Amino acid sequence: MPSPNAALKDFRAVVITGGSSGIGKSYIELLAKLCPELAFCNLSRRKPDIINKKLSQLNLRHVPCDLSDRAQVAEALLAVRDFLGREVPAGKVLLVNNSGFGIYGRFPEPDAAQQLEMIDVNVRAVVQLTAELLPVLKARGGAVITVASTAAFQPTPYLGTYGATKAFVLNWSLALGEELRGTGVRTLAVCPGPTSTDFFRRAGLKEGSVPTMFGETSEMVVMASLEALAAGRSLVVSGWKNKVMTAVVSIMPKRVITRLAGAALSRFRMKRVGA
Ligand SMILES: NC(=O)c1ccc[n+]([C@@H]2O[C@H](COP(=O)([O-])OP(=O)(O)OC[C@H]3O[C@@H](n4cnc5c(N)ncnc54)[C@H](OP(=O)(O)O)[C@@H]3O)[C@@H](O)[C@H]2O)c1
């Protein structure tokens, strides 16, 4: 199997969303470790606080951006174009669509506005950034990694809108990859299962709500995705237990798996923050 280092050889720039925590932060740390010459441009509301002596040379531009706000995304794209045009004018570009969040509750809890904000971050911003940056990627060569989820493989009652946003980006990434055959740009949809980040707390769940059985670290997810990129794959489910689980749910009747997922996810309600 080709190593991630070999696959990243001609890449010079990484444009990433959500590098301020969790999986996004691990992408920056691991990519910078594997390829110290990479330059990063991060879009998120908070600045990544990457304190690592080994990454003291880290070339990172932070562009503050709330991806749920179209105007801010348009403005951030100007900064990304400036970064690519002036700071890193040559070499392949890796776009990592990672930002995202979930909301746990009975739809539309907590309110419709937050459900729509989630669609804006998890879906609309992904489509907008990729559409705007695709001409550069085609001209210079590159890849688009989009972080979906194992939640994309079945309806997810109580996380209904979240799971649907991830089903969207999974299918969209696969379809885009097919359209891009022969252009020098590849796509990879990454499907992590439960991963130890801020995700569940931000979704409104208490620590320990989610069984750790399928749990992975963000570093494991990022390494699995870079190995998949090196192997030329268009989809990776991170971790063997998640692979088995998604394979099983994919062949089950939708009606049945929706019931089972609803029964499993409804138990999380007991542990909601403030419940
Ligand atoms: N953790 C899991 O179990 C799991 C499983 C499957 C898939 N995923 C997916 O993995 C991705 C990363 O999540 P994570 O687990 O690393 O969670 P996390 O630690 O909560 O990180 C989420 C990232 O998304 C960014 N983000 C959220 N809202 C944003 C907004 N309005 N504008 C810009 N950036 C925003 C955050 O940055 P700011 O707050 O600084 O803006 C943060 O960097 C998400 O797409 C998530 O759906 C996670």
The ligand as an SDF file (V2000), in Angstrom:
LIG
                    3D

 48 52  0  0  0  0  0  0  0  0999 V2000
  -16.6110   13.2420   16.6060 N   0  0  0  0  0  0  0  0  0  0  0  0
  -17.3590   12.3170   16.0240 C   0  0  0  0  0  0  0  0  0  0  0  0
  -17.8110   11.3570   16.6670 O   0  0  0  0  0  0  0  0  0  0  0  0
  -17.6660   12.4340   14.5450 C   0  0  0  0  0  0  0  0  0  0  0  0
  -18.1620   11.3020   13.8880 C   0  0  0  0  0  0  0  0  0  0  0  0
  -18.4430   11.3780   12.5470 C   0  0  0  0  0  0  0  0  0  0  0  0
  -18.2140   12.5540   11.8480 C   0  0  0  0  0  0  0  0  0  0  0  0
  -17.7430   13.6490   12.4990 N   0  0  0  0  0  0  0  0  0  0  0  0
  -17.5360   14.8800   11.7260 C   0  0  0  0  0  0  0  0  0  0  0  0
  -16.2090   15.3080   11.8820 O   0  0  0  0  0  0  0  0  0  0  0  0
  -16.1290   16.7030   11.6120 C   0  0  0  0  0  0  0  0  0  0  0  0
  -15.2840   17.3670   12.6880 C   0  0  0  0  0  0  0  0  0  0  0  0
  -15.9540   17.2470   13.9310 O   0  0  0  0  0  0  0  0  0  0  0  0
  -15.1740   16.9230   15.2900 P   0  0  0  0  0  0  0  0  0  0  0  0
  -15.5780   15.5910   15.7230 O   0  0  0  0  0  0  0  0  0  0  0  0
  -13.7490   17.2240   15.1380 O   0  0  0  0  0  0  0  0  0  0  0  0
  -15.8970   17.9440   16.2800 O   0  0  0  0  0  0  0  0  0  0  0  0
  -15.3760   19.2780   16.9790 P   0  0  0  0  0  0  0  0  0  0  0  0
  -14.1790   18.9900   17.8160 O   0  0  0  0  0  0  0  0  0  0  0  0
  -16.5840   19.8530   17.6320 O   0  0  0  0  0  0  0  0  0  0  0  0
  -14.9080   20.2080   15.7730 O   0  0  0  0  0  0  0  0  0  0  0  0
  -15.8460   20.7970   14.9050 C   0  0  0  0  0  0  0  0  0  0  0  0
  -15.1450   21.8160   14.0430 C   0  0  0  0  0  0  0  0  0  0  0  0
  -16.1240   22.4050   13.1580 O   0  0  0  0  0  0  0  0  0  0  0  0
  -15.9920   23.8060   13.2190 C   0  0  0  0  0  0  0  0  0  0  0  0
  -17.2830   24.4860   13.0550 N   0  0  0  0  0  0  0  0  0  0  0  0
  -18.4460   24.2260   13.6830 C   0  0  0  0  0  0  0  0  0  0  0  0
  -19.3580   25.1670   13.3630 N   0  0  0  0  0  0  0  0  0  0  0  0
  -18.7230   26.0470   12.5210 C   0  0  0  0  0  0  0  0  0  0  0  0
  -19.1100   27.2400   11.8810 C   0  0  0  0  0  0  0  0  0  0  0  0
  -20.3420   27.7760   12.0440 N   0  0  0  0  0  0  0  0  0  0  0  0
  -18.2030   27.8800   11.0990 N   0  0  0  0  0  0  0  0  0  0  0  0
  -16.9520   27.3960   10.9490 C   0  0  0  0  0  0  0  0  0  0  0  0
  -16.5230   26.2630   11.5150 N   0  0  0  0  0  0  0  0  0  0  0  0
  -17.4090   25.6010   12.3160 C   0  0  0  0  0  0  0  0  0  0  0  0
  -15.4530   24.1180   14.6100 C   0  0  0  0  0  0  0  0  0  0  0  0
  -14.7220   25.3460   14.5610 O   0  0  0  0  0  0  0  0  0  0  0  0
  -15.1520   26.6730   15.3750 P   0  0  0  0  0  0  0  0  0  0  0  0
  -15.9970   26.2630   16.5250 O   0  0  0  0  0  0  0  0  0  0  0  0
  -13.8450   27.2890   15.7580 O   0  0  0  0  0  0  0  0  0  0  0  0
  -15.8710   27.5170   14.3670 O   0  0  0  0  0  0  0  0  0  0  0  0
  -14.5350   22.9350   14.8710 C   0  0  0  0  0  0  0  0  0  0  0  0
  -13.2300   23.1970   14.4370 O   0  0  0  0  0  0  0  0  0  0  0  0
  -17.5630   17.1970   11.5500 C   0  0  0  0  0  0  0  0  0  0  0  0
  -17.9460   17.3550   10.1980 O   0  0  0  0  0  0  0  0  0  0  0  0
  -18.3530   16.0700   12.1800 C   0  0  0  0  0  0  0  0  0  0  0  0
  -19.6810   16.0160   11.7040 O   0  0  0  0  0  0  0  0  0  0  0  0
  -17.4580   13.6060   13.8380 C   0  0  0  0  0  0  0  0  0  0  0  0
  1  2  1  0
  2  3  2  0
  2  4  1  0
  4  5  1  0
  4 48  2  0
  5  6  2  0
  6  7  1  0
  7  8  2  0
  8  9  1  0
  8 48  1  0
  9 10  1  0
  9 46  1  0
 10 11  1  0
 11 12  1  0
 11 44  1  0
 12 13  1  0
 13 14  1  0
 14 15  2  0
 14 16  1  0
 14 17  1  0
 17 18  1  0
 18 19  2  0
 18 20  1  0
 18 21  1  0
 21 22  1  0
 22 23  1  0
 23 24  1  0
 23 42  1  0
 24 25  1  0
 25 26  1  0
 25 36  1  0
 26 27  1  0
 26 35  1  0
 27 28  2  0
 28 29  1  0
 29 30  1  0
 29 35  2  0
 30 31  1  0
 30 32  2  0
 32 33  1  0
 33 34  2  0
 34 35  1  0
 36 37  1  0
 36 42  1  0
 37 38  1  0
 38 39  2  0
 38 40  1  0
 38 41  1  0
 42 43  1  0
 44 45  1  0
 44 46  1  0
 46 47  1  0
M  CHG  2   8   1  16  -1
M  END
$$$$
